[in-house]
Amino acid sequence: MEGTCNTPRSSDRTRKMNKPVVNSDLQAAELAQLRQQVQAFLVHFAGSKIAHG
C-alpha cells in the first residue's frame, strides 16, 4: 500500500522537474541578439562611410 501512496507525489515531482523548454523563447532571444548585431554593424559601417567620405 505504501508504494501506491507515494506514486502520486512522485509523479507530481517528476512533472515539476520535467517542464518542456519553449522553443519560441529561444528563437526570440536569438532573434534579438541577431538584430542587435545587425544594428551594431549598421552603426559601424555608417560611421566608416562618413569618416572615409
Secondary structure, 3 states (H helix, E strand, C coil): CHHHHHHHHHHHHHHHHCCCCCHHHHHHHHHHHHHHHHHHHHHHHHHHHHHHC
